[in-house]
Amino acid sequence: MRVTVCRKAHFNAAHRLYVKSWDDQKNEEVFGKCSNPHYHGHNYELIVNVTGTLDPVTGYVMDMKVLKDLIKAEVEDAFDHKNFNEQVPEFTDLIPSAENIAVVIYNKLFPHLDEDKTLEVVLYETPRNFVKYSG
């Protein structure tokens, strides 16, 4: 029997969406106000879903405290109150779109899971705009 456990988390961060080789006009045409040279921020909501087989002894798919601590160490501590473009190494040459942020989060968390687990990351940039990534 496979079951999915889910953990919500939250972090605040700033970013600018732009292509370095484009001028400000072209970036504004493509990214709109999200290309503001002075950055802008979001209150991100994150949902991490881990699916696996129930352990017959513990009844767990994964200890939720372990998942909580993993998200804190790999995501919240790394991203909260940071500027993605300037302070998060993964985005030195990667546009910090919601899609790319979700993929980076997945890549930070997945190696810490047991082989029999699958992972899905759901990242809300606003209450109405969100992305999903599952590898």
N, C-alpha and C positions, 0 to 999 in steps of 0.2 A: 504494500500500500504506500503510495507516494502522497506526501502532504506538503503544502507550502506554508512556511512561516514568514511573517512580514514584520519589518521594523521601520518606523518612521523616524526621520531625523530632520534637522533644520540647520541652515547656515546662511549667513549674509555675506555677499561678495560683490565686488565691482568688476566691470569689464568694459571693453570697447571692441566692437566688431568692425574690423577693417583689414584690408589687404595692404601690406606694407608697400608694395610696388605701385599702388594706385594713388592718385592725388585725392585730396579731401572731397572734391566734387564727385568723383566717380564712387568713392566709398559711401557718400551720402545718398547717391542715386540707388545704390544696391542695398545698403543697410539702414537707411533713414536715420532717425534720431539715435539708433543704437551705435552709430559710428561717431558719436560726440567725442572730440579729441580730449575732453576733460573727464571722460568715463561716465558711467551710470551704474546703479546697483540694483540688486534684486534680493528679496527674502526667499531663498530657495527652500523648497520642501522636497525631501528625498524619501522614497519608499524603496526598501531593499527586500526583495522576495527570494528566499532560498527554498528550493524544492528538493526533497530527498525521501528516502525510506525511513519509516518510523523505527527507532531503536526499540526492540521488544522489551528491554529491561527498563529504560528510562522513559519511554514514550515520547522522546524528543526526536525531531528531525535535526535540530541544532540547539544547543543551549542558548537561549535568548540573551543572557548576560554576555556570553562570548561574542555574539553578533553585535550587541550594543557597543562593546569595547572595541571591536574591530572597526566599526563605522566611525567611532570617535577618533581613533588613532589614525586611520587611513584617509578619512574625508573631513570630518569637522575640524580637527586640529590643523590640517593642511590647508583648508579653504576658508574657514570662518574669518570674517573681517579682513579679507585679503583682496588685493587687486590681481585678478587672474593674469592679466597681461604682464604685470611687472613683478609679481611676487611668487607665482606658482610655476616652477620649472617646466612642467608638462606643456605649458602654453607659450613657451618662448617662441616657437615657430608654428603654433597651432591656434587657429582662431577659436576663442572660447565661446562658441555657440552652445546652446543648451544640448544639442546633439553631441558635440565633441566632449562637453563636460560629462555627460552620461557615460560615454565610452571610456573616458579616463577613470571615472569612478569604478566602473565594471572591472577595468584592468587592474586597479589597485586592490579590489576586494577578492576577485576570483581565485588568485593563487593561494589564498588563505583557507579555502574551502576544501573539504574532502572530495576525492575524485568522483564519488557517486552523487554529488550535489550539482544542481543547476542554479543559475543566478539570473535574476532580472532586476534591472535598475529602472525606476520611474522617477524622473526629475521634473518637478514643477518649477518653472521660472516665474510664472504668475499663476493666480488661481485658475485661469482658463487656458494657459499655454503649458503643455508638458510633453515630454518625450519618454519613450521606453526603449531600452536596449537589453538584449538577452544573448549577446555573443554571436 
